[in-house]
Amino acid sequence: MQDNRELEFLPHDGPLREDVSRLGAMVGLMLAEQEGPAFFERVEQVRTAAIRRRREGASVDELADSLAGLDAADAETLARAFATYFQAVNTAERVHRIRRRRDYQREGGTPQPESLLDVLGQLKADGVQAEELLGWMERLWIEPVFTAHPTEAVRRSLLEKEQAIVRSLVDNFNHNRTPQERIEDDDRIYMALSAGWQTAEASPVRPSVQDEYEHVGYYLANPLYRIVPALYESLARSLQDVYGVAVKLPRLLSFASWVGGDMDGNPNVGSDTIASSLASQRAQVLERYLEDINALAHQLSQTEGRVGVARGLRTRLADYRERFPAAAAKIRPRHLDMPYRCFLVLIGARLEATRDDQKDGYTSAAELTDDLQLIADSLFDNLGLHAGAYAVERLICRVRSFGFHLARLDLRQDSRVHDDALGALLNDPDWASRPKLERADRLRPYASGAQAFGDCDDDSAKNLQSVFITLRESRQRYGLDATGLYIISMARSAADVLAVLALARRGGLVSPEKPHDVPLDIAPLFETVDDLQNAPASLRALLDDPVYRQHLAARGDQQWVMLGYSDSGKDAGTLASKWALQRAQGELLEVAREADIQLAFFHGRGGSASRGGARITPALMSSPRGAVAGVLRVTEQGEVIHRKYGIRALALRGLEQTVGAVLRASLRPRQTDPREVRWSEVMTALSAASRKTYREFVDREHFVEYFRTATPVDVIEKMTLGSRPASRRSMRGVQDLRAIPWVFAWTQCRSILPGWYGLGSALEQGVEQFGEDTLAEMARHWPFFSNMLDDVEMVLAKCDLGIAEAFSTLSGPLHDDFFGLIRDEFERTRRWLLRLKSTGTLLNDSPRLAVSIRLRNPYIDPMSLLQVDLLRRWRAGNGTDDALLQALVACVNGVSQGLQNTG
């Protein structure tokens, strides 16, 4: 695997080539050592054949024949070998991104595209004055929301080995390192690769909810905890450099999580996981604070007589000595003349009391911030700017960002679960089927508090009551900021929102100061295309409801709406989904303006383009005018979390891009083009045509059987990846399968069908109806349309119809009924996309991405074809051969590593 002469790199990517070669050589040596020279030679033969197949454009048959019939153990080991190579390539590419960022910073001159320096420079050039910019800073609110992802299987131990490799590669940026130091770097890399090879990729048991929130907590309490102050410092420096202003930035970033609170379709989540998740997050963040406070205590060694100390700090220190006598008694006599150290020791004692729920603990993070600010102010006033104030300010920034909760916990539940409980509470078995206006009328007195529910022994009612009681108690213990939105899946009417208000009152979730108020932000989730189209009418009815408007007034007249990207794509295809989301945002904003309330969107994007994944800047800049308005709340899932936040430098870069994109979209949203009226009419027609083509395909007779045999979805369902079931109920159609395994399965078979199917037919019909010039004009001048085409182009570049056909043959006679349609629509989509973009090859405008895909494809192909052979044999044995299943799982993991995409 060490020879990369066949592989193509961009001219400026010489260091990337060197890292790929270096890591590839180490992988080869490690495989020969761990599995023997004969095995390594087999890997090389397969690799060479795969490259030759790509270079010569040959069919898959020769490569497939060379892989057929391997015993399960050899197949699993071969798949793991290629997956290990992908891990090395992925790591090298991430390190190269760090290298490029440093190159920009070192060379000066032109700032790195999408950096804060770049964005602020553009805003200034566009006429944005400092006063306007700083005014928007006060309104800026960015909140990534971490979710459990059933296809994320990266173990923490493997993450830590990856980080060790990254550190060694980054150390080599230093050209002054000695030959011996470089040898030691290689030794550390080789050790991480070898230990990783000897570690199973996933746990043998399905993760519990506890495992999931500990996994997400790792990213929050480690890389993100460390880089948040650096984000604020980068923004402050950029403001100083571009505008010449030095300001104390307001809080503009927080984090949220669904892990432990997402009850929708997951029987393993409820009041107990809500409580335990919040407790775990609190414990994690308090431990980080204690570590930092201990470090500060050692750093701030200033002594009496050498420097002054603020009177307020001395007073607080004396008070704490009395309140925490045991901790004060443990301070060593030789440290008693160090007031900062003594104070920090006692702050640590108070934090420990907080952690252990003891007397005199902090009641809020603001109290801790106040103590730390005393230290910072004293240092600033006593020549301590360069003697520790910087480190104290960093900790203050962390406390303001993470509080005592680490991340706000959202809750989500299906509206049908609420209806089941209400039917029991109201003794009305037909409740769910009653007209929405009738249900709203009936619920209004319960939602307002004018009427109370009676006792009820129904399980659904008791479970929901327990959830709201836990929510109330958790807020009392951890503070109001510990919990976020309550999201209603399948929300279709005002009655669905009033239901939550009524149930929250029953659980005692009312404001202690204002018992008529329910302190809860409720967000309806519109997730199918039909729901998105009906969303404006649903919101208008909700805002017209007097009881709800009273509730909203108490919440500051801000209404959250969540938009579902995944289910809308599964429901109607990518084009219809994207257009429904775009139109819904514009129409919902108009409803909000009419009602004189502030509307904020929560974007439920997935990791892949098929589930709404997109580059942040183009996505926000193509949004309807007013859709951003300083606020961005978006889900971060699975492999996206690892890719975006697993390495500190890249996590910082990603957050800087997000802040910059929100500033640009808020301060200088794109101007509305008068041609968009006409283009919108065209898009509506294209959407209808695309949806029709897509639905005709997935609604064909025997489609479910075809899907279950032409993709490895049955393997995915058996993988121990997440606590959530893969389907909502017994699968009768596409609607019963969750969007993540739906996309995951099509991605594994290399057709990635949800990301493009229906678009080609729509474009062809659009050209016939409106003319090719009109669509080409839209592709050139309308950001929404051009971004959509870019997303599809990337998906098409990752597809391999030859391998997809090999998977399709597993469906037997159904292959002839379905695969021809797939192939024809793929070619139609590719042909029209290239014509409208006036280019002859895919990704012609994105050479770096094109090279990355070409670098990977020859190594993905063997695992895909091996998977086809293993699937055939495993299914022939009725799925009972566990050894074959483990080999299949290794193939699935390897393909995911190669494509850097699951669901």
Buried (B, 14 or more C-beta within 10 A) or exposed (E): BBBBEEBEBEEEBEBBBBBBBBBBBBBBBBBBEBBEEEBBEBBBEBBEBBBBBBEEEEEBEEBBEBBEEBEBEBBBBBBBBBBBBBBBBBBBBBBBBBBBBBEBEEEEEEBBEBBBBBBBBBBBEEEBEBEEBBEBBEEBBBBBBBBBBBBBBBBEEBBBBBBBBBBBBBBBBEEEEEEEEBEBBBEBBBBBBBBBBEEEBBEEEBBBBBBBBBBBBBBBBBBBBBBBBBBBBBBBEBBEEBBEEEBEBEEBBBBBBBBBBBBBBBEBBBBBBBBBBBBBBBBBBBEBBBEBBEEBBEBBBBBEEEBBBBEEBBEBBEEBBEBBEEBBEEBEEEBEBBBBBBBBBBBBBBBBBBBEEEEEBBEBBBBBBEBBBBBBBBBBEBEBEEBBBBBBBBBBBBBBBBBBBBBBBBBBBBBEBBBBBBBBBBEBEEBBEBEBEEBBEBBBEBBBBEEEBEEBEBEBBEBBBBBBBBBBBBBEBBBEBBBBBBBBBBBBBBBBBBBBBBBBBBBEBBEEEEEEBBBBBBBBBBBBBBBBBBBBEBBBBBBEBEBBBEBBEBBEBEBBBBBBBBBBBBBBBBBBBBBBBBBBBBBBBBBBEEBEBBBBBBBBBBBBBBBBBBBBBBBBBBBBBBBBBBBBBBBBBBBBBBBBBBBBBBBBBBBBBBBBBBBBBBBBBBEEEEEBEBBBEBBEBBBBBBBBBBBEBBEBEEBBEBBBBBBBBBBBBBBEBBBBBBBEEEBEEBBEBBBBBBBBBBBBBBBBBBBBBBBBBBBBBBBEEBEBEBBBBBBEEBBBBBBBBBBBBBBBBBBBBBBBBBBBBBBEEBBEBBBEBBBEBBEBBBEBBBBBBEEEEBBEEBEBBBBBBBBBBBBBBBBBBBBBBBBEBBBEEEBEBEBBBBBBBBBBBBBBBBBBBBB
